[in-house]
Amino acid sequence: MKTFYNVYAICAFAAIGGGLFGFDISSMSGVLGTNAYKNYFNYPSGTRQGGITASMPAGSLVGALASSFIADRLSRRSAIQIAAAIWIVGSIFQAASNGVALLCFGRVVSGISIGIASAMVPVYQSEIAPKEIRGRVVSLQQWAITWGILIQYFIQYGSSFVGGGPKAPNQGTAAFRIPWGIQAIPGVILLVGLFFFPYSPRWLASKDRWEEALTVLAHLHGGGDLNHPKVLAEYKEIEDALRFEREVAETSFAALAKPRILKRVLLGMSIQMWSQLCGMNIMMYYVVFIMRGAGIADELLTASVQYIINVALTLPAIIWLDKVGRRPALLVGSALMMSFLFISGALQGAYGHKNPDKTDKDISWVIGKEHASVSKAIVACSYLFVASFATTWGPTSWTYPSEIFPSKVRAKAVSLSTAANWTWNCILAFAVPPLLWSINWKMYMIFGAFNGAALVHMFLTAPETKGKTLEEMDDVFDSGIPAWKTRATTSRLDQLTHDIETGEVKVSHGNTTTVTKG
């Protein structure tokens, strides 16, 4: 079977696993405004709708926690394939839903898939990619999420016109069954396609499959040349790191609890937590409600612009993340999102009023038609908020946790970080509908404050990691330099590559590596 070794192709294809999450987000947000969904599921609102939405991240929490055991035992690639198979099953259950119970069950199953994929896709990408483009290719995970949101939203938008359109009193169930069934297709593509891509070289090395690891490294970074200086340098870095970890002779669970690693685990979990508490996924899940509350007539179409912005502005972040760095992205992103949420909340608080439509069970606070300019400003803030997330926290929140851990604990630590994401995703998906109803515009102030807290937290605790190999992260975090004083510096891999090229260091590969200095 032919194996493809182009790093961009590997990481872009694996990112389809991130796209599954995007498909789920808009498969739910797109149906909320259709009578087909409301009629068939008996007008779910408040905690009932929150429960339906939260069932997916609840499953994702389970999947994220289980992912490391699958990935360490069977490989990162196999874990993603298992996630794809589970996704297909979950999509079938959702499309066949005969009530809220089966819908929630299908979303839990799909959630397990998303939890596994969202944890292991960045790990697989980071272990495949060279340090110079690691941020760029891991960011493809976030870009795939945005594409999944956009593609499924327009599938849903098109399906909403089935049976007379979203406002038709007796719209048929095909309006939601079609998009929920179609979302199985990317799962099939991911499951089959990954057979044509390699295992992670670092996972192969951890299983003492050194010849295979060297071969993969050679094809990834040396054009197939087993003796390429860069390949030999990376091979030696991986071997030295694994030898040190084995000499310490700790279990991966014991290593997680050590203060020097626990600090990183808490940082990774915090980044994923703040990526939820910033309010972005709420803007995605419930954008239809937000637009309706702002007094927008065609909320489905207006919301679609938000999804297009999310896709378009994630691309610049992919390009510049390895140039500018992770730390500026986190700090600038938090400041901008905080600002736009405070402005939006203030406008709604100053110009809004209680919803006079007593039959509307979703929105309790609206902007009147007499304040059309205010409505436009709120929509603009929503768009600018999404643009801020897409160019900063979106790609960085997946890249940073995937690169800061040692090989021995990487899968387990990233699974814990991702579990934090899904824990808060679940809480917010369940809590936001009643919050929108009970405190309305004040909710924006709460999420704005969360962004302010994230800004301070990241300033104090998140060092710069760009330009370093995965094996050099111990140097970054154990140097004793405060996070706000860290700067991108030269990687020791570059010096080692130079020494091998000039013959000062000789590396012989096989079952062992020997090093001699001339």
C-alpha positions as CSV (number, residue, x, y, z in Angstrom):
1,M,0.0,0.0,0.0
2,K,1.4,3.4,-1.0
3,T,2.2,5.7,1.9
4,F,2.2,9.5,1.5
5,Y,4.8,11.5,3.5
6,N,4.2,15.1,2.6
7,V,3.8,16.8,6.0
8,Y,1.2,19.3,4.8
9,A,-0.9,16.5,3.2
10,I,-0.7,14.3,6.4
11,C,-1.6,17.0,8.8
12,A,-4.3,18.5,6.6
13,F,-5.9,15.1,6.1
14,A,-5.8,14.3,9.8
15,A,-7.4,17.6,10.5
16,I,-10.6,16.2,9.1
17,G,-11.0,14.8,12.6
18,G,-11.3,18.5,13.7
19,G,-13.8,19.0,11.0
20,L,-16.1,16.5,12.7
21,F,-16.4,18.9,15.6
22,G,-17.3,21.7,13.3
23,F,-20.0,19.6,11.6
24,D,-21.6,19.0,14.9
25,I,-21.6,22.7,15.9
26,S,-23.5,23.9,12.9
27,S,-25.7,20.7,12.6
28,M,-27.3,21.9,15.8
29,S,-27.2,25.7,15.4
30,G,-28.6,25.4,11.9
31,V,-31.8,23.5,12.9
32,L,-32.7,25.6,15.9
33,G,-34.7,28.0,13.7
34,T,-36.6,25.4,11.7
35,N,-40.2,24.4,12.4
36,A,-39.2,20.8,11.5
37,Y,-36.9,20.6,14.5
38,K,-39.3,22.5,16.9
39,N,-42.4,20.4,16.0
40,Y,-40.7,17.0,16.0
41,F,-38.9,17.5,19.3
42,N,-41.7,19.4,20.9
43,Y,-40.3,22.9,21.0
44,P,-37.2,22.3,23.2
45,S,-36.0,25.4,25.0
46,G,-34.1,26.4,28.1
47,T,-32.6,23.5,30.0
48,R,-34.2,21.0,27.6
49,Q,-32.4,22.5,24.6
50,G,-29.3,22.9,26.7
51,G,-29.4,19.2,27.5
52,I,-29.7,18.2,23.9
53,T,-26.7,20.5,22.9
54,A,-24.7,19.5,26.0
55,S,-25.0,15.7,25.2
56,M,-22.3,16.0,22.6
57,P,-19.6,17.6,24.7
58,A,-20.6,15.2,27.5
59,G,-19.6,12.3,25.2
60,S,-16.6,14.3,24.1
61,L,-15.3,14.4,27.7
62,V,-15.5,10.6,27.9
63,G,-13.8,10.3,24.5
64,A,-11.0,12.7,25.4
65,L,-10.2,10.9,28.7
66,A,-10.1,7.5,26.8
67,S,-8.1,8.8,23.9
68,S,-4.6,8.5,25.5
69,F,-5.1,4.8,26.3
70,I,-6.0,4.1,22.7
71,A,-3.3,6.3,21.3
72,D,-0.5,4.9,23.5
73,R,-1.4,1.3,22.9
74,L,-2.6,1.3,19.2
75,S,-0.9,4.5,17.8
76,R,-2.1,8.0,17.2
77,R,-3.2,7.2,13.7
78,S,-5.3,4.2,14.8
79,A,-7.0,6.3,17.6
80,I,-8.1,8.8,14.9
81,Q,-9.5,6.0,12.8
82,I,-11.4,4.6,15.7
83,A,-12.9,8.0,16.3
84,A,-13.9,8.2,12.6
85,A,-15.7,4.8,12.9
86,I,-17.6,5.9,16.1
87,W,-18.6,9.2,14.3
88,I,-20.3,7.2,11.5
89,V,-22.3,5.3,14.1
90,G,-23.3,8.5,15.9
91,S,-24.4,10.2,12.7
92,I,-26.7,7.2,11.9
93,F,-28.3,7.4,15.3
94,Q,-28.9,11.1,15.0
95,A,-30.4,10.9,11.5
96,A,-32.7,8.1,12.7
97,S,-33.8,10.0,15.8
98,N,-37.4,9.3,16.8
99,G,-37.3,11.6,19.9
100,V,-35.1,13.5,22.2
101,A,-33.7,10.4,23.9
102,L,-32.3,8.9,20.7
103,L,-31.1,12.3,19.5
104,C,-29.2,12.7,22.8
105,F,-27.8,9.2,22.6
106,G,-26.6,9.8,19.0
107,R,-25.0,13.0,20.0
108,V,-23.2,11.3,22.9
109,V,-21.8,8.7,20.6
110,S,-20.7,11.4,18.1
111,G,-19.2,13.3,21.1
112,I,-17.1,10.3,22.1
113,S,-15.6,10.4,18.6
114,I,-15.0,14.1,18.7
115,G,-13.3,13.8,22.1
116,I,-10.8,11.2,20.8
117,A,-10.2,13.1,17.5
118,S,-9.8,16.5,19.1
119,A,-7.2,15.2,21.6
120,M,-5.2,13.0,19.2
121,V,-5.2,14.9,15.9
122,P,-3.0,17.7,17.4
123,V,-0.7,15.1,19.0
124,Y,-0.3,13.2,15.7
125,Q,0.3,16.5,13.8
126,S,2.8,17.8,16.3
127,E,4.8,14.5,16.3
128,I,4.9,14.5,12.5
129,A,5.8,18.1,11.8
130,P,9.2,19.8,11.9
131,K,9.5,22.6,14.5
132,E,9.6,25.4,11.8
133,I,6.0,24.7,10.7
134,R,4.5,22.9,13.7
135,G,2.2,25.8,14.7
136,R,1.1,26.1,11.1
137,V,0.1,22.5,10.6
138,V,-1.4,21.9,14.0
139,S,-3.5,25.0,13.4
140,L,-5.0,23.1,10.5
141,Q,-7.1,21.4,13.2
142,Q,-8.8,24.7,13.9
143,W,-9.2,25.6,10.3
144,A,-10.9,22.2,9.7
145,I,-13.3,23.0,12.5
146,T,-14.2,26.3,10.9
147,W,-14.7,24.5,7.5
148,G,-16.8,21.8,9.1
149,I,-19.0,24.5,10.7
150,L,-19.3,26.4,7.4
151,I,-19.9,23.3,5.1
152,Q,-22.5,21.7,7.4
153,Y,-24.2,25.1,8.1
154,F,-24.9,25.5,4.4
155,I,-26.0,21.9,4.0
156,Q,-28.3,22.6,6.9
157,Y,-29.3,26.0,5.4
158,G,-30.2,24.3,2.1
159,S,-32.0,21.5,3.9
160,S,-34.1,24.0,5.9
161,F,-36.0,24.8,2.7
162,V,-37.2,21.2,2.4
163,G,-40.9,20.8,3.1
164,G,-41.9,24.4,2.5
165,G,-39.1,26.2,4.3
166,P,-38.1,26.8,7.9
167,K,-41.2,28.7,8.7
168,A,-43.7,26.2,7.2
169,P,-46.1,25.1,10.0
170,N,-45.8,21.4,9.0
171,Q,-42.2,21.2,7.7
172,G,-41.0,17.6,7.3
173,T,-38.3,15.9,9.3
174,A,-36.0,15.7,6.2
175,A,-34.9,19.2,7.1
176,F,-32.8,17.8,9.9
177,R,-32.4,14.2,8.9
178,I,-30.6,15.0,5.7
179,P,-27.7,17.1,7.2
180,W,-27.4,14.7,10.2
181,G,-27.0,11.8,7.8
182,I,-24.6,13.5,5.4
183,Q,-22.2,14.3,8.3
184,A,-21.2,10.6,8.3
185,I,-19.4,11.1,4.9
186,P,-16.3,12.9,6.3
187,G,-16.0,10.1,8.9
188,V,-15.8,7.5,6.1
189,I,-13.2,9.5,4.2
190,L,-11.1,9.9,7.4
191,L,-11.3,6.2,8.4
192,V,-10.3,4.9,4.9
193,G,-7.8,7.6,4.0
194,L,-5.6,7.4,7.0
195,F,-4.4,3.9,5.9
196,F,-2.3,5.8,3.3
197,F,-0.4,7.9,5.9
198,P,2.4,6.9,8.3
199,Y,2.5,6.2,12.0
200,S,4.0,8.9,14.2
201,P,7.8,8.4,14.3
202,R,7.8,9.3,18.0
203,W,5.1,6.6,18.8
204,L,7.2,4.1,16.8
205,A,10.3,5.0,18.8
206,S,8.3,4.6,22.0
207,K,7.6,1.0,21.0
208,D,11.3,0.4,20.1
209,R,10.5,0.2,16.4
210,W,13.5,2.3,15.7
211,E,14.1,1.3,12.0
212,E,10.5,2.2,11.2
213,A,10.8,5.5,13.1
214,L,14.0,6.4,11.2
215,T,12.4,5.5,7.9
216,V,9.4,7.7,8.6
217,L,11.7,10.6,9.7
218,A,13.8,10.2,6.6
219,H,10.7,10.4,4.3
220,L,9.2,13.3,6.3
221,H,12.3,15.5,6.7
222,G,15.0,14.2,4.5
223,G,13.6,13.2,1.2
224,G,14.0,9.5,2.0
225,D,17.7,9.9,2.9
226,L,18.4,7.9,6.1
227,N,21.7,9.7,6.6
228,H,20.4,13.3,6.1
229,P,21.9,15.4,8.9
230,K,18.5,16.8,10.0
231,V,17.0,13.3,10.1
232,L,19.9,12.0,12.2
233,A,19.8,15.0,14.5
234,E,16.0,14.5,15.2
235,Y,16.5,10.8,15.5
236,K,19.2,11.4,18.2
237,E,17.0,14.0,20.0
238,I,14.1,11.5,20.2
239,E,16.3,8.7,21.4
240,D,18.0,10.8,24.0
241,A,14.7,12.0,25.4
242,L,13.2,8.5,25.5
243,R,16.4,7.1,27.2
244,F,16.2,9.8,29.9
245,E,12.5,9.1,30.5
246,R,13.2,5.3,30.8
247,E,16.1,5.9,33.2
248,V,13.8,7.9,35.5
249,A,11.6,4.7,35.4
250,E,8.3,6.4,36.3
251,T,4.9,5.5,35.1
252,S,3.3,8.1,32.9
253,F,0.7,8.7,35.6
254,A,3.4,9.3,38.3
255,A,5.2,11.6,35.9
256,L,2.0,13.7,35.4
257,A,1.9,14.4,39.2
258,K,5.5,15.7,39.4
259,P,5.5,19.5,40.0
260,R,7.5,20.3,36.8
261,I,5.0,18.4,34.6
262,L,1.9,19.2,36.7
263,K,2.6,22.8,36.0
264,R,2.3,22.2,32.3
265,V,-0.7,20.0,32.7
266,L,-2.5,22.8,34.5
267,L,-1.4,25.3,31.9
268,G,-2.7,23.1,29.0
269,M,-6.0,22.5,30.8
270,S,-6.3,26.2,31.5
271,I,-5.8,27.2,27.9
272,Q,-8.5,24.8,26.8
273,M,-10.8,26.0,29.6
274,W,-10.3,29.7,28.6
275,S,-10.9,28.8,24.9
276,Q,-14.4,27.8,26.1
277,L,-15.0,30.5,28.6
278,C,-14.0,33.2,26.0
279,G,-17.5,32.6,24.6
280,M,-16.7,31.5,21.1
281,N,-18.5,28.2,20.9
282,I,-21.5,29.8,22.5
283,M,-21.5,32.3,19.6
284,M,-21.4,29.3,17.3
285,Y,-24.0,27.1,19.0
286,Y,-26.6,29.9,19.7
287,V,-25.8,32.5,17.0
288,V,-29.3,32.2,15.7
289,F,-30.7,33.2,19.1
290,I,-28.2,36.1,19.3
291,M,-29.1,37.4,15.9
292,R,-32.8,37.2,16.7
293,G,-32.3,39.1,19.9
294,A,-30.4,41.8,18.0
295,G,-33.5,42.2,15.8
296,I,-32.1,40.7,12.6
297,A,-34.9,39.6,10.3
298,D,-33.1,36.7,8.5
299,E,-31.0,35.3,11.3
300,L,-30.0,32.2,9.4
301,L,-28.4,34.1,6.6
302,T,-26.8,36.7,8.8
303,A,-25.3,34.0,11.0
304,S,-23.8,32.4,7.9
305,V,-21.6,35.5,7.5
306,Q,-20.1,34.8,10.9
307,Y,-19.1,31.3,9.8
308,I,-17.5,32.6,6.6
309,I,-15.5,35.1,8.7
310,N,-14.4,32.3,11.0
311,V,-13.0,30.3,8.0
312,A,-11.4,33.2,6.2
313,L,-9.6,34.7,9.2
314,T,-8.2,31.4,10.6
315,L,-6.0,31.2,7.5
316,P,-3.9,34.3,8.4
317,A,-3.3,32.8,11.8
318,I,-2.1,29.6,10.3
319,I,0.4,31.5,8.2
320,W,1.8,33.8,11.0
321,L,1.6,31.7,14.1
322,D,5.1,30.3,13.6
323,K,6.5,33.8,12.8
324,V,4.8,35.9,15.6
325,G,4.6,33.2,18.2
326,R,2.0,31.6,20.5
327,R,2.2,34.1,23.4
328,P,1.3,37.3,21.5
329,A,-1.7,35.4,19.9
330,L,-3.0,34.5,23.4
331,L,-2.6,37.9,24.9
332,V,-3.9,40.0,22.0
333,G,-6.8,37.6,21.4
334,S,-8.0,37.9,25.0
335,A,-7.8,41.7,25.0
336,L,-9.8,42.0,21.7
337,M,-12.5,39.5,22.6
338,M,-13.0,41.1,26.0
339,S,-13.5,44.5,24.4
340,F,-16.1,43.3,21.8
341,L,-18.1,41.4,24.4
342,F,-18.2,44.4,26.8
343,I,-19.3,46.7,23.9
344,S,-22.0,44.3,22.7
345,G,-23.3,43.8,26.3
346,A,-23.4,47.5,27.0
347,L,-25.3,48.2,23.7
348,Q,-27.9,45.5,24.5
349,G,-28.2,46.7,28.1
350,A,-28.7,50.4,27.1
351,Y,-31.0,50.0,24.1
352,G,-32.7,46.7,24.6
353,H,-36.0,45.8,26.4
354,K,-38.0,42.7,27.4
355,N,-39.3,40.6,24.6
356,P,-42.9,41.5,24.0
357,D,-43.5,38.2,22.2
358,K,-44.7,36.0,25.1
359,T,-44.7,32.9,22.8
360,D,-40.9,33.1,22.2
361,K,-39.4,30.7,24.7
362,D,-35.8,31.4,23.6
363,I,-35.2,35.1,23.7
364,S,-36.3,37.4,26.6
365,W,-34.4,40.5,25.7
366,V,-34.5,42.2,22.2
367,I,-33.4,45.4,20.4
368,G,-36.4,47.2,19.0
369,K,-36.8,48.1,15.3
370,E,-36.4,51.8,16.3
371,H,-32.7,51.1,17.1
372,A,-31.6,49.6,13.7
373,S,-28.2,51.1,14.0
374,V,-27.7,49.5,17.4
375,S,-28.6,46.1,16.0
376,K,-26.0,46.6,13.2
377,A,-23.4,47.5,15.8
378,I,-24.2,44.4,17.8
379,V,-23.9,42.2,14.7
380,A,-20.6,44.0,13.9
381,C,-19.3,43.2,17.4
382,S,-20.2,39.6,16.9
383,Y,-18.3,39.5,13.7
384,L,-15.3,41.2,15.1
385,F,-15.3,38.9,18.1
386,V,-15.3,35.9,15.8
387,A,-12.5,37.4,13.8
388,S,-10.5,38.0,16.9
389,F,-10.9,34.4,18.0
390,A,-10.1,33.0,14.6
391,T,-6.8,34.8,14.3
392,T,-5.6,34.1,17.8
393,W,-7.0,31.7,20.3
394,G,-8.6,29.4,17.7
395,P,-5.4,27.8,16.3
396,T,-3.2,28.5,19.4
397,S,-5.5,26.7,21.9
398,W,-4.9,23.5,19.9
399,T,-1.3,24.0,19.1
400,Y,0.1,25.0,22.5
401,P,-1.1,22.0,24.6
402,S,0.0,19.5,21.9
403,E,3.6,20.7,22.0
404,I,4.6,21.4,25.6
405,F,4.7,17.8,27.1
406,P,7.4,15.1,27.1
407,S,6.9,12.1,24.9
408,K,6.1,9.7,27.8
409,V,3.1,11.7,29.0
410,R,2.1,13.6,25.9
411,A,-1.0,11.6,25.0
412,K,-2.3,11.5,28.5
413,A,-1.5,15.1,29.3
414,V,-3.2,16.3,26.0
415,S,-6.2,14.1,26.7
416,L,-6.6,15.9,30.1
417,S,-6.2,19.3,28.5
418,T,-8.8,18.4,25.9
419,A,-11.1,16.9,28.6
420,A,-11.0,20.4,30.3
421,N,-12.2,21.8,27.0
422,W,-15.1,19.4,26.8
423,T,-16.0,19.8,30.5
424,W,-16.5,23.5,30.1
425,N,-18.1,23.1,26.6
426,C,-20.7,20.8,28.2
427,I,-21.3,23.1,31.1
428,L,-21.8,26.1,28.9
429,A,-23.9,24.4,26.2
430,F,-26.3,23.4,29.0
431,A,-26.2,26.7,30.9
432,V,-26.3,29.3,28.2
433,P,-29.9,28.9,27.0
434,P,-31.3,29.6,30.5
435,L,-28.7,32.3,30.9
436,L,-29.8,34.0,27.7
437,W,-33.3,33.8,29.0
438,S,-32.7,34.9,32.6
439,I,-29.9,37.5,32.6
440,N,-29.8,38.2,28.8
441,W,-27.3,41.0,28.0
442,K,-25.4,40.5,31.3
443,M,-24.1,37.2,30.0
444,Y,-21.8,39.1,27.6
445,M,-20.3,40.9,30.6
446,I,-19.6,37.6,32.3
447,F,-17.8,36.2,29.3
448,G,-16.0,39.5,28.8
449,A,-14.7,39.2,32.4
450,F,-13.5,35.7,31.6
451,N,-11.4,37.0,28.8
452,G,-9.9,39.6,31.1
453,A,-8.9,36.8,33.5
454,A,-7.4,34.8,30.7
455,L,-5.3,37.8,29.6
456,V,-3.8,38.1,33.1
457,H,-3.3,34.3,33.5
458,M,-1.6,33.8,30.1
459,F,0.7,36.8,30.7
460,L,1.9,35.3,33.9
461,T,2.2,31.6,33.0
462,A,2.5,31.0,29.3
463,P,6.1,31.1,27.9
464,E,6.9,31.3,24.2
465,T,7.4,27.9,22.6
466,K,7.8,28.7,18.9
467,G,10.9,27.4,17.1
468,K,11.6,24.6,19.7
469,T,11.5,20.9,19.1
470,L,9.1,18.8,21.2
471,E,12.2,17.4,23.0
472,E,13.3,20.9,24.0
473,M,10.2,21.9,25.9
474,D,11.8,20.8,29.2
475,D,14.4,23.5,28.6
476,V,11.6,26.1,28.0
477,F,9.6,25.3,31.1
478,D,12.4,24.3,33.5
479,S,14.7,27.3,32.8
480,G,13.3,29.3,35.7
481,I,12.7,32.3,33.4
482,P,9.3,34.0,34.0
483,A,6.9,33.5,31.2
484,W,6.7,37.3,30.5
485,K,10.5,37.4,29.9
486,T,10.7,34.4,27.5
487,R,11.6,35.0,23.9
488,A,12.0,32.7,20.9
489,T,15.6,31.5,20.7
490,T,17.7,29.2,18.5
491,S,16.9,25.5,18.7
492,R,19.7,23.2,19.7
493,L,18.5,20.9,16.9
494,D,19.9,23.4,14.4
495,Q,23.3,23.3,16.1
496,L,23.3,19.5,16.2
497,T,22.3,19.3,12.5
498,H,25.3,21.6,11.8
499,D,27.6,19.5,13.8
500,I,26.6,16.3,12.0
501,E,27.0,18.1,8.6
502,T,30.5,19.2,9.5
503,G,31.4,15.8,10.9
504,E,31.9,17.0,14.5
505,V,29.2,14.6,15.6
506,K,28.7,11.2,14.1
507,V,25.5,9.3,14.6
508,S,25.1,5.6,13.6
509,H,21.6,4.3,13.5
510,G,20.4,0.8,14.3
511,N,19.2,-0.7,17.5
512,T,21.4,1.8,19.3
513,T,22.8,5.2,18.6
514,T,26.5,6.0,19.2
515,V,27.8,9.5,19.1
516,T,31.4,10.5,18.6
517,K,32.9,14.0,18.4
518,G,35.7,14.8,16.1
